[in-house]
Amino acid sequence: MATDNTAAKPGFWGWINKRLPVENFVRSQLLEYYAPKNFNIWYFFGSLALLVLVMQLLTGIFLTMFYKVGDTTAFDSVEFIMREVNYGWLIRYLHSTGASAFFLVVYLHMYRGLMYGSYKQPRELLWLFGMIIYLALMAEAFMGYVLPWGNMSFWAAQVIINLFGTIPFIGSGLVEWIRGDYGIADATLNRFFSLHVVAIPLALLLLVTLHLVALRQVGSNNPEGIEIKEKKDARGVPLDGIPFHPYYTVKDVFGVGVFLTLFALVVFFLPSMGGLFLEEANFTPADPLSTPDPIAPSWYFTPYYAILRSVPDQRMGALLMLIAVLSFFFLPWLDGSPVKSVRYRGWVHRVFLTIFTVSFLALMYLGMKPAQEPYVTWSRVFSLGYFSFFVALPFYSRFFERPRPVPERITLHH
C-alpha cells in the first residue's frame, strides 16, 4: 500500500517516486528502522566514519586535479597545491587530517564492537565486512602516504614493500611486481596513484554498502547485548526500539557538530599535530641517500610496526604482524561466551580486555620510538599482552568465565 500511495502523489515528486522509490527507501531505512533505545556515545563513531569517508573522497578529487604523478614531479606538485592553488593548503590539510581522523573513529568503532560483543551471532558477517573495510583502509592509507613523495614517504614505502619479500618462494618476485621496477620509482607511484584514487575507493564504497545492508538485516547491537527483535508488540514494533529518525538522526547531527569543531581546530591550528599527522621528514623531497631517523609509519600503523620490530627475525616479525591484524577476523568464533556485553561478562574477560587495550596503546607509542632499548624490550612485553587476549579468549570464555544474568528487557539501568 505504501508504494501505491507514494506513486499516486501528484507533481514532480510523485513522478520521481513512481520510477525511483526514494520515499519508500527513506521510510524503511529511517522512519521504520527501529534501533535500540539505549545507544550511548560509543555509537557515534559509525556515522562519523561514513562522514569522514565522504570528506576524503571529495577532497581527494580536488587534490588529483593538481597532483602530478612521477618521482620528479610528485613532491613539487604537492608544494604547488600548498602554495599556489587557491585554498589548496586547506584541501590538503583536510585530506591529511582526515586520514588520521578516519583511523581514529574506526578504531573507536571497532573497540565498541569489542566491548559490547558486536562480532557475536547473528552479526558475524557484519563484523567480517567491517574488518575487510579496515584492511582496505590500511592499503588506501599506505598508498596515499607514499604519493607526496617526501623523504619519510619514500623510506616507509621501502620498509613496507620489502616486508613482502619475507614470503617464502615468491617474496622477491612479489616485491618487484608491487614496485613495478627494481626500485621504488615512477612505476611504483603510478600504480599506487591508480589504486589509491580509483580501485580501492570503489572497493571501499562497495564494502561500506554491504556493511550497512548487513547491519539493517540483523539490526544494531546495544550496550546491554539484548536482541530487541525478539520482543515485539502487536504491530511488530520492537518493545525496546525507537525509530532511527528523528531520535538518532538528531543525536548524530550533534555528534557531527562536535566532531567537525574539533576537526576544524586541528586543521586550522595544528595540522601536523607536532609531527604525528605530518612528519617533519616528509617536508623534504625523497632522497635514497638520506635515511630519516627513526623510520616510522603513521601513528595508526605503529602498533603493528612495534610488533614487527620486537622480533629479531624479519620473517617472524612480519608473520606476527600479519597475525596481529588477522586475529580480529576470528573473534566471532574465538569467543564462546553466551553473553555479548562487557557489562555482564566476568572479571576474567574484563582483565584481558584491559590488558589488550593498554598493550595496543603502548605499542602505538613504542612504534614511534627508535628500535633500541628499552623500547624493544617493552615492545615484546606488550606484544605478549596483545596476543594474550586472542589466545586466552577461547578458553576462559568457555570454561572459566562466570557471566552475570542478562536482563530480558533494556532497562537503561545497570
C-alpha positions in Angstrom: 0.0 0.0 0.0 2.8 2.4 0.8 4.2 2.1 -2.7 0.8 2.8 -4.3 0.2 5.8 -2.1 3.6 7.2 -2.9 3.2 6.6 -6.6 -0.2 8.3 -6.6 1.2 11.6 -5.3 0.8 14.4 -7.8 3.6 16.5 -9.2 7.3 16.0 -9.8 7.9 14.2 -6.5 5.2 11.7 -7.3 6.7 11.2 -10.8 10.1 10.6 -9.3 8.8 8.1 -6.7 6.9 6.1 -9.2 10.2 5.5 -11.1 12.6 5.5 -8.1 11.1 4.8 -4.7 13.1 7.4 -2.8 10.3 8.0 -0.2 9.9 4.3 0.5 13.6 3.9 0.9 13.8 6.8 3.4 10.8 5.4 5.3 12.2 1.9 5.5 15.8 3.0 6.4 15.0 5.8 8.8 11.3 6.1 10.0 10.6 2.3 10.1 14.0 1.2 11.1 13.9 0.6 14.9 17.2 0.9 16.8 17.7 0.0 20.5 16.7 2.8 22.8 19.9 2.7 24.9 22.6 3.8 22.4 25.4 5.8 24.1 28.3 7.9 23.0 30.1 4.9 21.5 27.5 4.7 18.8 28.6 8.0 17.2 31.6 6.6 15.5 30.0 4.6 12.8 28.2 7.6 11.3 31.4 9.7 11.8 33.4 7.1 9.8 30.9 7.5 7.0 31.2 11.3 7.2 35.0 11.2 7.0 34.9 8.7 4.1 32.7 11.2 2.1 35.1 14.1 3.0 38.1 12.1 2.0 36.6 11.3 -1.4 35.6 14.9 -2.1 39.0 16.4 -1.0 40.8 13.6 -2.9 39.0 14.6 -6.1 40.3 18.2 -5.8 43.8 17.1 -5.0 44.0 14.9 -8.1 43.2 17.9 -10.2 46.7 19.4 -9.4 48.8 16.3 -8.4 51.3 15.1 -11.0 52.5 11.5 -10.7 56.2 10.9 -11.1 59.4 10.8 -9.0 60.4 14.2 -10.4 57.0 15.9 -10.2 55.1 14.5 -7.2 56.7 16.5 -4.4 56.7 19.7 -6.4 53.1 19.3 -7.3 52.2 19.0 -3.6 54.2 22.1 -2.9 52.3 23.8 -5.8 49.0 22.8 -4.2 50.1 24.2 -0.8 51.5 27.5 -2.1 49.8 28.4 -5.4 46.4 26.8 -5.7 43.6 28.9 -4.1 42.8 27.2 -0.8 45.0 24.3 -1.8 46.6 24.3 1.6 43.1 23.8 3.2 42.2 20.9 0.9 45.5 19.2 1.5 45.2 19.6 5.3 41.6 18.5 5.3 42.7 15.3 3.4 45.8 14.6 5.6 44.0 15.3 8.9 41.0 13.3 7.5 43.2 10.3 7.1 44.1 10.3 10.8 40.5 11.2 11.8 39.4 8.2 9.8 41.5 5.7 11.7 40.7 7.4 15.0 36.9 6.9 14.6 37.3 3.5 13.0 39.5 2.3 16.0 36.9 3.6 18.4 34.1 2.0 16.3 36.0 -1.4 16.4 36.6 -1.0 20.2 33.0 -0.5 20.8 32.4 -3.8 19.0 34.9 -5.5 21.3 33.3 -4.1 24.4 29.7 -5.0 23.5 30.3 -8.2 21.6 29.1 -6.8 18.3 31.0 -9.6 16.5 28.9 -12.4 18.0 26.0 -14.2 16.5 24.0 -13.0 14.5 26.5 -10.3 13.4 29.4 -12.4 12.3 29.2 -11.3 8.6 28.7 -7.7 9.6 31.9 -7.9 11.6 33.8 -9.6 8.7 32.7 -6.8 6.3 33.9 -4.3 8.8 37.3 -6.0 9.1 37.7 -6.2 5.3 37.0 -2.4 5.3 39.7 -2.0 7.8 42.2 -3.9 5.6 41.2 -1.8 2.6 41.7 1.4 4.7 45.2 0.3 5.6 46.1 -0.3 2.0 44.5 3.1 1.0 46.3 5.0 3.7 49.7 3.4 2.9 49.5 4.2 -0.8 48.2 7.7 -0.1 51.1 8.2 2.3 53.6 7.4 -0.4 52.1 9.8 -3.0 53.5 13.1 -1.6 57.0 11.6 -2.2 58.6 13.2 0.8 61.6 11.5 2.4 59.6 9.6 5.0 57.1 8.5 2.4 60.0 7.0 0.3 61.6 5.2 3.2 58.4 4.0 4.8 57.5 2.5 1.3 60.9 0.8 1.2 60.3 -0.9 4.6 56.7 -1.9 4.0 57.1 -3.2 0.5 60.2 -5.2 1.5 58.1 -7.0 4.0 56.5 -8.9 1.2 60.0 -10.2 0.4 59.7 -12.4 3.6 57.1 -14.6 1.9 58.7 -17.9 1.1 59.4 -18.7 -2.6 57.5 -15.8 -4.2 58.8 -12.9 -2.0 61.4 -11.4 -4.2 59.2 -11.6 -7.3 56.2 -10.2 -5.4 58.3 -7.2 -4.3 59.4 -6.4 -7.8 55.8 -6.8 -9.1 54.5 -4.4 -6.4 57.2 -1.8 -7.2 56.9 -2.3 -11.0 60.6 -1.8 -11.2 63.9 -2.8 -9.5 63.4 0.1 -7.1 60.7 2.5 -5.9 60.3 4.9 -8.8 57.9 6.2 -11.4 56.2 2.8 -11.9 55.5 2.5 -8.2 54.0 5.9 -7.9 51.8 5.3 -11.0 50.5 2.0 -9.5 49.9 3.5 -6.1 48.1 6.5 -7.6 45.7 4.4 -9.6 45.0 2.1 -6.7 44.6 5.0 -4.2 42.4 7.1 -6.4 40.3 4.6 -8.3 40.4 0.9 -7.3 40.4 0.9 -3.5 37.8 3.8 -3.1 35.4 1.8 -5.4 36.1 -1.3 -3.3 35.5 0.7 -0.1 32.2 2.1 -1.3 31.0 -1.4 -2.2 32.2 -2.8 1.2 30.6 0.0 3.2 27.3 -0.6 1.3 27.4 -4.3 2.1 28.3 -3.4 5.7 25.2 -1.2 6.0 22.9 -3.7 4.3 24.1 -6.4 6.7 23.5 -4.0 9.6 20.0 -3.3 8.5 19.4 -7.1 8.1 20.4 -8.2 11.6 19.8 -4.9 13.4 22.1 -2.9 15.7 23.7 -4.3 18.8 23.4 -2.3 22.0 25.3 -1.8 25.3 23.1 -4.4 27.1 23.7 -7.1 24.3 19.9 -7.7 24.1 18.3 -8.6 20.8 15.4 -6.2 20.5 13.8 -8.1 17.6 12.9 -10.9 19.9 10.2 -9.0 21.8 7.7 -7.0 19.7 4.3 -5.6 20.2 1.1 -6.4 18.3 2.2 -4.2 15.3 5.6 -5.9 15.1 7.5 -3.0 16.6 10.3 -3.9 19.0 9.3 -3.0 22.5 12.9 -1.8 23.3 13.3 0.1 20.0 12.7 3.6 18.8 12.7 4.9 15.2 16.1 5.9 13.9 14.6 9.2 12.7 14.2 11.6 14.4 15.8 10.3 17.6 19.2 9.1 16.3 19.5 11.4 13.3 19.3 14.4 15.7 21.8 12.7 18.1 24.2 12.0 15.2 23.9 15.7 14.0 25.0 16.8 17.4 27.9 14.3 17.3 28.9 15.5 13.8 28.9 19.1 15.1 31.2 18.3 18.0 33.5 16.3 15.7 33.7 19.0 13.0 34.5 21.6 15.6 37.4 19.5 16.9 38.5 18.6 13.4 38.5 22.3 12.3 40.7 23.2 15.3 43.2 20.7 14.2 43.1 21.7 10.5 43.5 25.4 11.2 45.8 25.4 14.2 47.7 22.2 14.4 47.5 20.3 11.0 50.8 18.4 11.5 49.9 17.6 15.2 53.5 18.0 16.2 54.7 15.5 13.6 52.1 12.9 14.4 49.9 13.6 11.3 52.5 15.1 9.0 56.1 14.1 9.8 58.9 16.7 9.5 60.9 14.4 7.2 58.0 14.5 4.7 58.5 18.2 4.1 61.7 17.4 2.2 61.9 15.6 -1.1 62.5 11.8 -1.3 66.2 11.1 -1.0 67.5 7.5 -1.4 70.8 8.6 0.1 69.4 10.2 3.3 67.6 7.9 5.8 65.2 9.6 8.3 65.9 8.8 11.9 63.9 7.0 13.0 61.9 5.5 10.1 58.3 5.1 11.4 54.9 4.8 9.7 51.9 6.9 10.5 50.6 6.6 14.1 47.7 4.3 13.1 50.2 1.7 11.9 52.7 1.9 14.7 51.2 -0.8 17.0 51.8 -3.4 14.2 55.2 -1.8 13.4 56.2 -2.2 17.1 55.3 -5.9 16.9 57.3 -6.3 13.7 60.4 -4.8 15.4 60.1 -6.7 18.6 61.3 -9.9 16.9 65.0 -10.1 15.7 64.0 -12.2 12.7 62.3 -10.2 10.0 60.3 -13.1 8.6 58.9 -14.0 12.0 58.2 -10.3 12.8 56.2 -9.9 9.5 54.3 -13.1 10.3 53.4 -11.8 13.8 52.3 -8.5 12.4 50.0 -10.3 9.9 48.6 -12.5 12.7 48.0 -9.4 14.8 45.7 -7.9 12.1 44.0 -11.1 11.0 43.2 -12.2 14.6 40.3 -9.8 14.6 38.6 -11.8 11.8 38.3 -14.9 14.1 36.8 -13.2 17.1 33.2 -14.4 16.4 34.5 -18.0 16.8 37.1 -17.5 19.4 34.6 -16.0 21.9 32.5 -18.8 23.3 30.6 -16.8 25.9 26.8 -16.7 25.7 26.9 -13.1 26.8 27.7 -10.2 24.5 28.2 -7.1 26.5 31.2 -6.4 28.8 28.6 -5.2 31.4 27.6 -8.8 32.1 30.9 -10.6 31.3 33.0 -12.0 34.2 36.1 -10.3 35.7 38.4 -12.5 33.7 37.2 -11.0 30.4 37.4 -7.5 31.8 41.0 -8.1 32.8 42.1 -9.5 29.5 40.2 -6.7 27.6 42.0 -4.1 29.7 45.4 -5.8 29.1 44.7 -5.7 25.3 43.7 -2.1 25.4 46.8 -1.0 27.4 49.0 -3.1 25.2 47.6 -1.7 21.9 48.1 1.9 23.1 51.6 1.2 24.5 52.6 -0.5 21.2 51.2 2.6 19.4 53.6 4.8 21.4 56.6 2.3 21.2 56.2 2.1 17.4 57.1 5.8 17.1 60.3 5.3 19.1 63.8 4.2 17.8 64.4 0.4 17.6 66.7 0.4 20.6 66.5 -0.4 24.3 64.4 -0.1 26.4 61.7 0.3 23.7 62.4 -3.1 22.0 62.0 -5.0 25.3 58.8 -3.1 26.2 57.5 -3.9 22.7 58.0 -7.6 23.4 56.2 -7.3 26.8 53.2 -5.5 25.3 53.1 -7.8 22.2 52.6 -10.7 24.6 49.8 -8.7 26.3 48.2 -8.0 22.9 48.2 -11.7 21.7 47.2 -13.0 25.2 43.7 -11.6 24.6 43.2 -13.7 21.5 44.9 -16.8 22.8 43.1 -16.9 26.2 39.7 -15.9 24.9 38.5 -19.3 23.6 39.5 -21.0 26.9 38.2 -18.6 29.6 35.1 -17.7 27.7 34.0 -21.4 27.5 35.4 -22.9 30.7 36.2 -20.3 33.4 34.1 -17.2 32.9 31.0 -16.8 35.0 28.9 -14.1 33.4 26.1 -12.3 35.2 22.5 -12.9 34.1 21.4 -10.6 31.2 18.0 -8.9 31.7 15.2 -9.8 29.4 14.5 -6.1 28.5 16.5 -3.0 28.2 16.0 -1.1 31.4 18.5 1.8 30.9 19.8 0.9 34.4 22.6 -1.5 35.3 
